[in-house]
Structures are given as structure tokens and as C-alpha cells.
């Protein structure tokens, strides 16, 4: 990244006090800034660093008034934290989308169509009859099976496995070693105690703006599709079973497991290490506390649940408070029994 202070101020809708021709080549915390860096001041407890930082420019709120002379150029914006976040996004985009071209060795199957401004890293594999959009980045050692569709501006990080017939939307990010479309966990018990594999013939659909964390696995459907709706964010180390559906803008934290055919609504918040039984329906806006075991459906929108097995948040917190007092309550009961015996 290399921009002038003026260019950055224009991007952020800010105004400059100081030298707006300085070149900015990096981002840094205000206490670690060096010439060429840009930083920000949001929390005023860091204000002393403003007067000592070597950063070339600092983003501050419009309402901020320095108490001492400042060597850095100041960019005044409505909200310095939000403005710096936007700058981070632009910088990140520059890093991710800078690569274009094909590294060798790599493989491209027959009948596959690829858009413009794409990147394919070394040892990447793309199967037959795929449709790859524009500005897609497929990093080294990634595998894309046959008949896969990937939308514009999607990033496939190293080691990702996208298996046959999967459909990936636009502006998705799939982090290292995630597996999309592996066989669902389908086995039929037999009379002799063995299990017979049920063929998994469906696929996985990721709609636009979906993020999938490292080592997360999303199984293909037995029939039909496992569907991750637009805007869903999945953390690392999540298991999504066959025929699961996750609604728009739901976020799921690490080590959560979602059993087959469970339907999770829109705008839900699922904390870490939550376990969902299969064939459940979870209402829109549901919040589930960490390490909860969800064994039955949630019908009411906006419900918060907790504990294992999971039940109402207020009731579970009251139960936990009682549980912690059990030794004291037991001692009081023992004392009462002794008094009654006398």
C-alpha cells in the first residue's frame, strides 16, 4: 500500500491538518508508529502517545483538540475507530487481491471456465466443468472438484478442499484447510449390528458474503443441498452436518457441532462448543450460550438459551446459582436434622 495522506483523507471523508503530501506505506498502533505509518486515536487514554509517535499521520475524531503540538499530520473524521477499520479493510483487500496469474505447477480440468483477474497458486487443482468468476483467488494446495461454481471476488485460502458440485457465492472467504462438500454422516444400522453406508448424493451451497473458518467442515446433503445463507460467519473448527440450513447473518463460534437436517434461523448468535441435535428448528434471532447442548427446537424468535441440556437463560442462571450453593445448603439441612433428632 502506498498512498498520500490527502488520498487517505479523501477515502475516509476527512480533513487534514498538517502535511497532506506525506506518503503512507503501512498501518501501526499509535505507540509503535514509524515514519510512513498511519495510526488512529480513539481511546483518550492513549492520547499521550499522540505527542511522541513517529507515525506520519494519525486519524482522530473531529471533536478532538490537541493539548500540545503534534508532529504527525492529523486526519479529522466523524469516528476515528470506524474510519481506521475501513482503512484496515482497504489495506487487507489490497494484500489479498494483489495477486494475479497462474503459478506452476497447477492443474485445470477440461471444460472449466475462469473469469478475469484471477489467481491460481502453485499445486492448486481445479476439476472439470467448473465455473470460476472474476477476481477469484485460489491459493496454493487448494482443491476444487468437478462441476464446482465459485462467484466473483471469492478467496480460497491454502489447503481448502471444495468437493464436487459445490456452489460458492460471491465475496466469500474460505480459510485454510476448510472442507466443503465432504460426505455426510449417513449410516443405516443392520440386523447384525453393522452399519451400511447411505450414499450422499447432494451438494453444498454457500451464498454470497459467507466466511468459513479454518478446519471447518460442511457436509454435503444426502439429497438436495446443505445451505449456508448470505452473510453467515462460521468460526474455526465447526462441524456442519448434512442437509443443515443456516439462515442469513447468523454467526457461529468455534467447536460448535450442528447435526444433520437442523435448520438454524436468521441473525442467530451461537457461542463456542455448542452442540445441536439433528432435525431441530431454531427460530430467528436465537442466542445460545457457550457449551450448551440443544436437544429440542426453539420456536420463539429472539430466545436466549443456555446450559446442557439447554433451557431458558434466566432459569439456567438461577439453577447455576443454586448449584453453587449446594454444599452450604446440604450443611444447613444436616444441622436441621440434628436439631430435630434432639
C-alpha positions in Angstrom: 0.0 0.0 0.0 1.3 3.4 -0.9 -1.0 6.5 -0.7 -0.6 10.1 0.3 -2.3 11.5 3.5 -4.6 13.5 1.2 -5.7 10.4 -0.7 -6.5 8.6 2.5 -8.4 11.6 3.9 -10.5 11.7 0.7 -11.2 7.9 1.1 -12.4 8.5 4.7 -14.2 11.7 4.1 -11.8 13.5 6.4 -10.0 16.8 6.6 -6.2 17.2 7.0 -4.3 19.4 9.4 -0.6 19.2 8.5 1.4 17.9 5.5 -1.1 16.1 3.3 1.6 15.1 0.7 3.4 12.6 3.0 3.5 9.0 1.7 1.8 6.3 3.8 3.1 2.8 3.3 1.8 1.0 6.4 -0.5 0.9 9.4 0.5 0.7 13.1 -0.6 1.2 16.6 -0.1 4.8 17.8 2.6 3.9 20.3 4.5 1.9 17.7 4.2 4.2 14.7 7.2 4.9 12.5 7.7 7.3 9.5 5.4 6.1 6.7 2.8 4.7 9.1 -0.7 5.8 9.8 -2.4 5.2 13.1 -5.5 6.4 14.9 -6.6 7.8 18.3 -10.0 6.7 19.6 -9.5 6.0 23.3 -8.2 9.1 25.0 -6.1 7.1 27.5 -3.7 6.7 24.5 -3.5 10.5 23.9 0.0 10.9 25.4 1.3 8.7 22.6 0.0 11.2 20.1 2.6 13.7 21.1 5.5 11.2 20.9 4.5 8.9 18.0 6.7 8.9 14.9 3.8 7.9 12.6 3.4 10.2 9.6 -0.4 10.6 10.1 -3.0 9.9 12.8 -6.7 9.7 12.4 -8.7 11.5 15.1 -12.3 12.5 15.8 -13.5 15.9 14.6 -14.2 16.9 18.1 -10.6 16.2 19.3 -8.5 19.2 20.3 -4.7 18.5 20.8 -3.3 19.8 24.1 0.2 20.0 22.7 1.9 20.4 19.3 1.7 17.3 17.2 4.4 16.4 14.6 2.1 14.0 12.7 -0.4 15.1 10.1 -3.9 14.7 11.6 -6.9 13.5 9.7 -10.2 14.6 11.3 -13.1 12.3 10.8 -16.6 11.7 12.3 -15.5 8.5 14.0 -11.8 7.6 14.1 -12.3 4.0 15.1 -14.7 3.3 12.3 -12.5 5.2 9.8 -9.4 3.2 10.8 -11.4 0.0 10.5 -12.4 1.0 6.9 -8.7 1.7 6.2 -7.8 -1.8 7.5 -10.4 -3.3 5.2 -9.0 -1.5 2.2 -5.4 -2.5 3.1 -6.4 -6.1 3.6 -8.2 -6.1 0.2 -5.0 -4.7 -1.4 -3.0 -7.5 0.1 -5.5 -10.3 -0.8 -6.4 -9.2 -4.3 -2.9 -8.0 -5.5 -2.0 -11.4 -6.8 -3.0 -12.2 -10.4 -1.9 -15.0 -12.7 -1.1 -18.7 -12.6 1.8 -20.3 -10.6 3.1 -23.7 -11.7 2.6 -26.5 -11.3 -1.2 -26.2 -11.2 -4.0 -28.2 -12.9 -7.1 -27.1 -14.8 -9.7 -29.6 -15.9 -11.4 -29.8 -19.3 -14.5 -27.6 -19.8 -13.7 -25.3 -16.9 -14.3 -21.6 -17.5 -12.4 -18.9 -15.5 -13.0 -15.2 -15.3 -10.6 -12.3 -15.5 -8.0 -11.1 -12.9 -7.8 -14.4 -11.1 -5.0 -16.0 -9.2 -4.2 -19.7 -9.0 -1.4 -20.7 -6.7 1.1 -23.5 -7.1 -0.2 -27.0 -6.7 -3.8 -25.9 -6.9 -6.2 -28.3 -8.6 -9.4 -27.3 -10.4 -11.5 -30.1 -11.8 -13.7 -30.5 -14.9 -16.7 -28.3 -15.9 -16.2 -25.7 -13.2 -17.3 -22.1 -13.4 -15.0 -19.7 -11.7 -15.9 -16.0 -11.6 -13.8 -12.8 -11.9 -11.2 -11.8 -9.4 -11.2 -15.1 -7.6 -8.1 -16.0 -5.6 -7.3 -19.7 -5.2 -4.2 -20.1 -3.1 -1.6 -22.9 -3.2 -2.5 -26.5 -2.4 -6.2 -25.9 -2.7 -8.5 -28.5 -4.4 -11.6 -27.7 -6.4 -13.6 -30.7 -7.6 -15.7 -31.2 -10.7 -18.8 -29.1 -11.5 -18.0 -26.5 -8.8 -19.2 -22.9 -9.1 -17.3 -20.1 -7.4 -18.6 -16.5 -7.6 -16.7 -13.2 -8.2 -14.2 -11.9 -5.6 -14.1 -15.1 -3.5 -10.9 -16.1 -1.8 -9.9 -19.7 -1.3 -7.0 -19.9 1.1 -4.3 -22.6 1.1 -5.3 -26.2 1.7 -9.0 -25.7 1.2 -11.0 -28.7 -0.3 -14.1 -27.9 -2.2 -15.6 -31.2 -3.4 -17.8 -32.0 -6.5 -20.9 -30.0 -7.3 -20.4 -27.4 -4.5 -21.7 -23.9 -5.2 -19.8 -21.0 -3.7 -21.2 -17.4 -3.9 -19.7 -14.0 -4.5 -17.4 -12.3 -2.0 -16.9 -15.4 0.2 -13.8 -16.2 2.2 -12.8 -19.8 2.9 -9.9 -20.1 5.3 -7.1 -22.7 5.3 -7.9 -26.4 5.4 -11.7 -26.0 5.4 -13.6 -28.8 3.7 -16.7 -28.0 1.7 -18.9 -30.9 0.5 -17.5 -34.0 2.1 -19.8 -36.9 2.6 -22.5 -36.5 5.3 -22.5 -38.9 8.3 -25.1 -41.3 7.0 -25.2 -44.9 8.1 -28.1 -47.4 8.3 -28.0 -49.9 11.2 -28.3 -53.5 10.1 -29.8 -56.5 11.9 -26.3 -58.0 12.5 -25.1 -54.9 14.3 -23.1 -53.4 11.4 -23.8 -50.2 9.6 -24.4 -49.7 5.9 -23.2 -46.5 4.2 -26.0 -44.3 2.8 -24.8 -42.6 -0.4 -24.6 -38.9 0.0 -25.8 -37.5 -3.4 -26.5 -33.8 -2.6 -24.2 -30.8 -2.5 -23.3 -27.7 -0.5 -24.4 -24.2 -1.3 -22.7 -21.1 0.2 -24.5 -17.9 -0.7 -22.8 -14.5 -1.0 -20.6 -13.0 1.7 -20.1 -16.2 3.7 -17.0 -16.7 5.8 -15.8 -20.2 6.7 -13.1 -20.6 9.3 -10.0 -22.8 9.2 -10.6 -26.6 9.6 -14.4 -26.1 9.5 -16.2 -28.9 7.6 -19.6 -28.6 5.8 -21.0 -31.9 4.7 -22.9 -32.4 1.5 -26.6 -33.3 1.7 -27.9 -36.8 1.4 -30.2 -35.4 -1.2 -30.8 -31.8 -2.0 -28.4 -29.2 -0.5 -26.7 -28.2 2.7 -27.3 -24.4 2.6 -25.3 -21.6 4.3 -27.3 -18.4 3.6 -25.9 -15.0 2.8 -23.7 -13.2 5.3 -23.2 -16.2 7.6 -19.9 -16.2 9.5 -18.5 -19.6 10.7 -15.5 -19.7 13.0 -12.7 -22.3 13.0 -13.3 -26.0 13.8 -17.0 -26.1 13.2 -18.9 -29.2 12.0 -22.0 -28.7 9.9 -23.8 -31.9 9.1 -25.7 -33.0 6.0 -28.9 -31.1 5.0 -28.3 -28.4 7.6 -29.5 -24.9 6.8 -28.1 -21.8 8.5 -30.1 -18.5 8.0 -28.8 -15.1 6.9 -26.3 -13.2 9.0 -26.0 -15.9 11.7 -22.7 -16.2 13.4 -21.3 -19.4 14.9 -18.3 -19.6 17.2 -15.6 -22.3 17.2 -16.0 -26.0 18.0 -19.8 -26.0 17.5 -21.4 -29.1 16.0 -24.7 -29.0 14.1 -26.2 -32.4 13.4 -27.9 -33.3 10.2 -31.1 -31.6 8.9 -31.2 -29.0 11.7 -32.5 -25.6 10.5 -31.0 -22.5 12.2 -32.7 -19.2 11.6 -31.5 -15.8 10.6 -29.5 -13.4 12.8 -28.7 -16.1 15.4 -25.7 -15.9 17.7 -24.2 -19.3 18.6 -21.3 -19.3 21.1 -18.4 -21.8 21.2 -18.7 -25.5 21.8 -22.5 -25.7 21.3 -23.9 -29.0 20.2 -27.2 -29.2 18.2 -29.1 -32.5 17.9 -30.5 -33.4 14.5 -33.7 -32.4 12.8 -34.2 -29.3 15.0 -35.6 -25.9 14.0 -34.1 -22.9 15.7 -36.0 -19.6 15.4 -34.6 -16.3 14.1 -32.6 -14.3 16.5 -31.9 -17.1 18.9 -28.8 -16.7 21.2 -27.1 -19.8 22.5 -24.6 -19.7 25.3 -21.2 -21.5 25.2 -21.1 -25.3 25.7 -24.9 -25.6 25.5 -26.5 -28.8 24.4 -29.5 -28.0 22.3 -31.8 -31.1 22.2 -35.1 -29.6 21.2 -36.3 -26.9 18.8 -36.6 -23.2 19.7 -39.9 -21.8 18.4 -40.0 -18.3 19.7 -37.9 -15.7 17.9 -35.3 -13.8 20.0 -35.0 -16.5 22.6 -31.8 -16.8 24.7 -30.9 -20.3 25.9 -28.0 -21.8 27.9 -26.7 -24.9 29.7 -26.7 -28.6 28.8 -29.3 -29.7 28.1 -30.1 -26.1 27.1 -33.1 -24.4 28.6 -34.2 -20.8 29.3 -31.3 -18.4 30.1 -32.8 -16.9 33.3 -33.8 -20.3 34.6 -30.4 -21.8 33.8 -28.6 -18.9 35.6 -30.8 -19.4 38.7 -30.2 -23.1 38.6 -26.5 -22.5 38.4 -26.6 -20.1 41.4 -28.4 -22.8 43.4 -26.0 -25.5 42.2 -23.0 -23.4 43.6 -24.7 -23.2 47.0 -25.4 -26.9 47.3 -22.6 -27.6 49.8 -23.9 -24.8 52.1 -27.5 -26.0 51.7 -26.5 -29.5 52.5 -24.8 -28.4 55.6 -27.8 -26.4 56.7 -30.0 -29.4 56.1 -27.7 -31.7 58.1 -27.7 -29.2 61.0 -31.6 -29.0 60.9 -31.8 -32.8 61.0 -29.5 -32.9 64.0 -31.6 -30.4 65.8 -34.8 -32.3 65.1 -33.2 -35.5 66.4 -32.7 -33.8 69.8 
